[in-house]
Amino acid sequence: MPGTKLFVTYQKQWLRDDLRAALSVAAVALPVAIAYAQLTGVNAIVGLYSCVLPMLVYALFGTSRQLVIGPDAATCAVIAAVVTPLAAGDAVKHWQLVMTMTAMTGVWCLLASRFKLGVLADFLSKPILMGLINGVAITIIVGQLSKVLGVRFDETYLLEQVMSGHSYLLSAHWPTVSISLIALLVFIAIKRLVPQWPAALFAMASTGLLVWLFKLGDFNIATIGEIKVGLPDFQAPVFDLGISRQLVMPALNLAMVSFVSMMLTARSFAAKNGYDIDGDKEFRALGLANIASALSQGFAVSGASSRTAVNDENGGKTQLVSIIAALIIALVALFATTPLQYVPEAALGIVLILASISLIDFKALWLLRKHDKSAFVLALITLLAVLFVGVIPGITLAVLLGLFQFLRAVMRPTDQVLGLDDNGIIRSMDSSDRTKTIPGVFIYRFNSPLTYFNAMYFKRRVLEQLLTEPQTECLIIDGVPCFTHFDVSVMAMLDDLHRDLKKQGVRLVIAGRKRQMMKWCNVVGIPIAAGGILIRPDLYLALKMNQVYLQALADGEVPLLDDQEVDF
């Protein structure tokens, strides 16, 4: 429990800041949790259940001091997209499916932590995640317009909903629209006049007060309705195994997206406050938090960027902030839910729309187009997939795009030709005249681990490069970056390359990983004695023991090696 270490070394002067931050986090988390419960398709009280135990668990098992765990817009949108068609309108079944998917997400996270897959935080690239978050935000905004307008969408997919938008505007329920406008005006006023106050809380409270005072429910304005007070009643899912199978892969997608999103938030605030976090432990903490949420009848949680920002802005120093905020939310869930029944759904829709607008960042997408067109294309494809195909297919595509992006970098990596500068330092060849090739010696570097699917490309690149240097007598390959693990296909390619070079009168030398390479060559039967591949400990020794270089040195064509420095 990494969180306990902070409490052992807790300093008294932090308490005031942590208390202030906890009150601010609770004030923001309460309305957001209720709104996200509506987005997920469950009762408002479930949103509060999803805050308390997960926040307490993460405070003990997480490695971030500022991160606040809780309901997240993208997470809730994914759950709703998966569960709604499976529940077929059955509210109890819907809730049970939500809990089951949440538990599955937690299990996936624990498995990932067990196998030390915290590196997956780098798997979904920033451009792909940008496209995904923007697409999910737009999907939420369009979906919540039905609550803001007081209508019910007949269409399932976003494109059809947008195309039918004019008909919904004409059939809007104007009392509901009026409440939506009041909630919007209150939110904007609070943000402008007293930005440190929780605008979402005031928007919901003011409209709820209006509904109660003037009995606006008589005008068919939909509200949250009666909320059961107290601890959640434990219920076990009662659906068939066939449906649960359909949740396994979506839960994996959800675990992936939740973790990557959480790590982006956690890392940014950790860097700002001068400490490091552990990806594998964060995976475990997220898994335990989701299982805790499922056990407390809640839905999936992730790192909440907005609440984390509120925590940091108010000077929160430790996870005591999450513990105090969780206790405040628990008290509300146990004793103070009665006023919540008057909160109009239109106000929740406004809160969700405004929260989603904050996630949209088209400016960053446009900057990608200027600086990195391939990254822009990846982000755009993911965005369009989420909008036109759906959230789950969009996430699946994002994961596949991340995989293909990685494979392309490994299959077709960059390579370098190395030479010597005037001081005898090995450097990469570039357009300047600082580095020159060694007559008769060709030094090559392949910037990726060699494996079965890029071995032939490596061989092809080596032979292509040698064509540009027809007088080559010795080829030296920097083995450190490319010979990272044993692969039979790679060793077979190396044997073929050695035979081809021998026919051309070129001697093959591997520089680096000497013991490892000798062992591998002996395993597959590649000759390394006289007439075979030469293996040297590093590039400098490979040159010092090379007769072609020594002859060029004697002729004054190359400088003496300075093996005290290496500059690639």
MORAWO-V502600 format. One record per run of one state. SS is the DSSP state (A for helix, B for strand, O for the rest). FROM is the first residue (numbers start at 0). LEN is the number of residues. If there is no record, write none. Layout:
ss from len
SS FROM LEN
SS FROM LEN
//
This chain:
ss from len
O 0 1
A 1 7
O 8 5
A 13 27
O 40 3
A 43 18
O 61 7
B 68 2
O 70 2
A 72 15
O 87 3
A 90 24
O 114 3
A 117 5
O 122 3
A 125 24
O 149 8
A 157 6
O 163 1
A 164 6
O 170 3
A 173 20
O 193 5
A 198 16
O 214 1
A 215 4
O 219 3
B 222 1
O 223 17
A 240 33
O 273 5
A 278 17
O 295 6
B 301 2
O 303 1
A 304 9
O 313 6
A 319 16
O 335 2
A 337 5
O 342 1
B 343 1
A 344 13
O 357 4
A 361 10
O 371 1
A 372 16
O 388 2
A 390 21
O 411 3
B 414 7
O 421 4
B 425 3
O 428 6
B 434 2
O 436 1
B 437 1
O 438 2
B 440 6
O 446 8
A 454 13
O 467 6
B 473 5
O 478 9
A 487 16
O 503 3
B 506 5
O 511 2
A 513 11
O 524 9
B 533 3
O 536 2
A 538 6
O 544 2
A 546 8
O 554 14
//
